[in-house]
Amino acid sequence: MSTKATLIKKLQDKTAKIAILGLGYVGLPLAVVFGEAGFKVTGVDPDARKIDSLNKGVSYIPDVKTEAIEKLVKSGHLTATTDFAVLTNMDAVSICVPTPLRKTGDPDMSFIQSATEQLAKYMHKGMVVVLESTTYPGTTREVLLPKLGAEHGLKVGEDWFLAFSPERVDPGREDWTTINTPKVLGGITEACGEVAAAWYTGAIKTVHMVSSAEAAEMAKLLENTFRMINIGMVNEMAIMCERLGVDVWEVIDAAASKPFGFMKFTPGPGLGGHCIPIDPLYLSWKMKAFNYNARFIELASEINTNMPRYVVSRMLEAMNDRGLLLKGSRVLVLGAAYKPDIDDVRESPALDVIGLLQKKGAVVEYHDPYIPRIHHEPDGWQMDSVKDVMKAVRAADAVIIVTDHKVYDYAAIIKEAKFIFDTRNATGKIAKGNEKVVRL
């Protein structure tokens, strides 16, 4: 029996040993899905705190329930370690590590490179590797393939198998999760795709095959570029509507009444999360090597990046109109997460808004029921969430709603606050006609 056939059989009967490199928002849910499907899964991460938590049966990610981790650990379907040497005995490895941008706007490939170097030490015949980390087209072939295959004298597509399958995790979402969100998958060779598909179809409900790893890499970037550009467009629409004296939220709702040819996007204080603010810039960076300027991406990035500054300037003007001075005022920021009802501050516009308010001389506090403490390394500040949100609302000279968490009682906040600047239309119809509420 060939190496390919042997590995496919092990994957199909779930005797193959699985490793997940990186146990964050992507890796841990994937490990749980594979474990619940019947695979024996080993999570590998250099963060000892994560490993200790998992081996005690405790989850540290809201989307993954502790009960699920506890059950898998007790049944032996999930173990975790900081020791990459366990890869010696693994048949299938999924790489789920971060891919941030450097301050210069270039892709930071250090996490992928580090994971690849560790994996390379333990590569062996009869292994399938799938990269899930979002990155620029060509990464799987140009970065992973030479390091994992050629250095060991292994022929890809015969001795071992390599593919790319972009993560599609949307934190806080319950209707579409890892198990039922269709999985795009593309192999370095046709055989690579077949082996990877045999693995993923054993746990994921729908696998959508494409012809190459590059097509899979590009599909992920198209998804996020589509959202980034449309958010940039509607953010600019908000700026234009303000100058025209038109309610942008009313305009968006009216346009959304069309049952075809329109998809609703809403403006806000900027982009957050790991994907949308970052992933399209990977494509823009890659295209520079081909002397091509990705103009839509660059323009949308410029608009979205400037939204925190626009929000603060709007707030300053609104306060001036009411005889309030931002400098020296006590400002309460409601919400620090990049989206509602989650504990994720990655690339959150709230961090920029807080920093800009501080630079304007405001005395800033924040409240977020999911994020008790913020440590913003780039600017060197840290802050604890206020304990009593309504007490803080009453004490503040101004409240700015940055994240529209559902737990907030907006009617009570409107009643108690002296002035509110709402960047998310969280106050909606209940604030209509209320002069102390200004919406983006």
N, C-alpha and C positions, 0 to 999 in steps of 0.2 A: 504494500500500500504506500502511496506517495506521501511526502510530508504534508502536502496540502490536504489530502483526503483524511489522513490521521488526525490532523488538527481540527478539521471540520467536524469529524465524528465526536471528538472530545468536547467541542463547543456545543454540539447538538444534544449530546446526552448529559451535558453540564458537569462533566468530570474535570473540565479544564479549570485550572487555577487562575483567578483573576486578580490583578493589581490595579489600583487607582492611585496615580501620583498627583497629589494635591487634593486636600480635603476641605475645600472652601465651599462657596455657594453653588459651584458646579459639581465638584468631585464627590462631595458627601451624598447629595441626592442620587447621583448616578450609582454610587456604591450600594446604596439602599435598594435601588431598583434591581440591580443585578443579584444582590443577596436574596431579596424576596422572590426572585425568579428561580432560585435554587442553586445558584453558583456559590462557591466558597470564595469570598472576597477579602483581600488584604489591602487596607488603606495605608499609604505611605506619605508621611509629611514631616518636614524637619521641625515643626512646631510641637514640642513635647506636651504643651498644655492641651492641644487638640487630641493628641494620642491618649493621654491620661483620661480625658473626658469620655472618649469613645469606648475605651476598654472598661470603663466603669458603667457603660450603658447609658450615658448621658449625652444628649444632643446640645450643640451650641449654635445651631442655626434654626430660626423660627419655622422655616418651611419643612424641616425634618423633625418629626415628633420623637421625644425621648423614648416613648413606648416602642417605636419601631426599632430604634437602635438597641434597646435592652433585649428585645426579642431575638434579633439577629446575633447579638453577642452571645447570648445564652445557648442558641442553637449551633453556634460555631460557624455561622455563615458570614460573620464579619469580625475581623481582627484588625488591629492598627499598630503601626510601628514607625519609628524614626529610622530604622535600619534598612537601607536600600539593598542590602545583601539578600533579602528575601526574594528579590527578582530572579535570582538564580533558578528558582523552582517554579516560576510563573510561566503560564502559557499565553496569557493575553494581558496587555498593559494599556491602560488609557491614561493619557497625560492631560491633566486639567489644572494647569497652573496659570497665574495672572499674566496678562500682557499689557502693562500700562504704557504710557508715553513718557519720554524724557521731557525735561523742562524745555528742551530745544524743539520739541514737537516730533522727534524721531521715535520710532518704535523701540521700546525697551525689551530686548529679547533675552535678557539675562536669566529669567526664570525658565524659559523654554530650553535655553542652552545648558543651564545647570541640570535640569531634569534629564536632558538627553545625554549629558556626560555621565551622570550617575547610572542611567539605564545601560549605556554602552559598556560599562564594566561587566555587566552580567548577561549580555546578549547571547543567545544560543539558538540553535536550529529548532524549528518548530514553534516559533513565537509570532504572534500578531500584535502590532502596535497601532493604536489609533490616537491621533492628536485631536483634542477637543478645544484647545485654547484658540480664541479668535486671533487671527494674524493676517499678514498680507499674502496674496496669491503667490505661491512658489515656496513657501516656508517648508512644507512637508518634504518636498523633493530636494530643495536646496540646502536645508539645514539638518533635518533628521536623517535623510537617506544616506548621505556620505558617512556620517558619524556612526550610525548604527549598523550599516551593512558592510560597506567596503573595508572598514578597518578590521573586520572579523572574517573576511573572506566568505561572507554569506551572500548568496544571490537572492535579491528581492523577487518575490513572485514564485520562488521555488523552495528556498531554504527558510525564508521568513517573509512576513507580509506586513505592509504599511499602508495606512489609509488616514483620511481626514474626515471628521464628523463634527461640524460646529455645534457648540452648546447653544441651547435656546431657552435658557433659564430666565424666567421673569419673577423675581422675588415677590412673595406675598400673594401670588396668584394661586387659586385653588381649582379653577376649571381646566386649565391647561398646565400640566406638570411634566416632569421628565418622562414618565411612562407613556403618556398619551399624546404628547407633542410630536408630530412626525419628525423623524431623524434623517437629515440629509447625509449621505455617505458616498465618498469617492475614493477609490484606491489608486495607488501608484501604478499598478498593473490591473488587468482584469481579474487575475487570480487573487490579488490582494483584496479587491472589492468583494469577491465571493466569500473569502474567509471572514472578513470583517462583518459582512452581512449575516453570515451564519451565527456569529457571536451576538450581534445587536438584536437580531430578530428573535432571539431567545428570551428577551426581556422587554424590548420596546414594541409597542403595538404596531407602529407603522414606520418602515424604513424606506426612504426615497433615494434610490441609487442614481448617481450621475456618473459620467464617463471618466472623470479624473479627480484627483485630489484638488487640483487648481479650480475646477468647476465648483466643488464643494466650498472651498475657501472663498471664492468670489460670491457665491450665493449668500453667505453670511454677511458679507460686506454690503451687498445690495440691500438686504433686509434693513440693516441699520442706517445705511445712507439714505434710503427712502424716508425713514422716520426723521432723521436729522434734518434733511432738506425741507420736509413739510413743516416741521416745528419751526425751523428758521423762517419759513415763509409766513406762518401765522404769527410769529413774534413780530415780524416787520409789519404785518397787517395791524397788530395792536398799536404800534407806534404811529402808523398812518391814521388809524381811526381816532386816536387821541388828539392829533393835530386837526382833524376834521370835525371834532366834537361829536363823534358817533360812538355808540356803545359796541365795542368789538364782540362782547359776549352775545349780545342780541343778534349781531350780524352772523356769527358762527352758527347759532341755533337755527336761524332762518335758512342758511345755506344747507345745514344738515337735514332739513326737512325734505330735501330732494332725495328720492329713493334710489337714484342711480347716478353714477358719474361724480360722486363727491364722497370723501372720507373725512370724518371729523378729527381735527387736531386742535389743541388748545394752547394758547400762549402761557408763559410763566416767567419766573425770575432767572431762567437759564436751564441748561441741561445737566443731568446727573446720572449716576450709575456708571457701571464699568463699560457698557457697550456703546450707547449712542454718542456720547461726547468724544469717544476715543477711536472706535473701530473705523469710521470713514476716513480718518486721518492716516490710518495705515495704508489705505488704498491711494490716497493723495500722495503720500510719501513714496510709495512704490512707483507711481506713474512719473515721478520726476526723473527716474532713471531712463525713461523713454522720451524725455524732453516734452512731456505733456502736462499741462496745467489743468487739474481737475477743478474747474471754475465753480461749478455748483457747490461742491464740497467746501471749498475755501470761503465762498461767500456766506453759506449757511453757518459755517463755523464762526466767522467774524460776527455775524448778527447774534448768534446764540451766546457767544463768549461775552459780548458787551451787554447782555440783558441785566446782569446784576448791577452794573453801573447805571444803566437806564432806570432800573427800579428805584435805586437810592436817590437818583436825581429827581424822579417823579415824586418820591416821598418828601424830599426836601422842599420842593415847590409847593406841595399840598400843605405842608406844615406852615410855610411862609404865608400862604393864603389865609391861614387861620391865626396868624400872629404868633406862631410858635417857632422857636429857634432850635434847629437840630443839635447844634453844638451845646453840650451840657445837658441835653434832654435825656431822660431815662427811656430807653427803647426796649421793648420786649419782642423778641423774634419767636413766633410760634412755628415750631417744626424745624428740625434739622436734617431729617432723612431726605433722600433725593426724590422719594415718592411716598404716597400715603401708606400708613399702616405697616411699615417695615422698620427694621433697625439698621439700615444700610446708609452710611454717609459718604460712600465713594463718589467723588466728584460732585458732591451736592452743592448747588448754588447757594445754599444757606451759609456755607462757610465763607464764600466771597462776599455775600451781603453783610454778614457780621463784621468781616474785616474792613469793608468800605465804610460802614457806619462808625466803626471805631476811629478810622482815619479822619472822619468828619467831626470827631469830637463827641460823639454820642456815648452815653454810658449804657452799654449793651448787656442784656440778659437774654437767655433763651429758655424755652421749655419744649421738651419732646418726651412723650411718655415711653418711647422705645429706646431713647439714647440718653442715658444718665450723665455721660461725660463726653466732651469733645476735646481732642488733642490735635491741633492743626500744626503739623510740623513745619510746613513751608514758611509760615509767619511766626512760628514760635509761641503761639498762645494756646491756652487751654481754659476750659470753662465747664462748670457743672450746671446741669439743668436745675432751674428753680423747682422747689418741691410743691408749692401751692400755686397752681396756675392762675386761679381767679384772684388771689391776693396780689400776684404779680401784675395781672391785667389792671386792677384798680390803681396800683402804685405807678404804673407806667404813664409817661406823657404821650407815648405813641406805641401802638401795637402793629407789627407787620406780620401778616400771615404768609409764610413761605412754603409750608407743607400742609396740605389740607387733610390732616388726620381725621378720621370719622369720629373719634372719641371726643373731640372738642364740642362743647355746647356753644355753637356760634351765636344763638339768640342771647344767651347770658353774657357772652363776651361783648357783643354789640351794646348791650344795656350798660355794662360796667366800664367799658373803655372810654377814654377821653377822645381818642382818635385812632382810626384803623386804616391801614393801607393793605388791601387784599390783592395779592398777586395771583391768586388761584380761582377767584370767583367763588370762594368757599362760603361767603355770606349770601351770595346769590339773591334770590327774590326777597329774603327777609330783611335785606339792607336797602332795598329799593326806596329811594326818596329820603334816606337817612343822611343828613349832611356831614355827619362825622365819619362816614365810611367812604373811602375812595378806592375804586377797583382799577386794576391794571388796564 
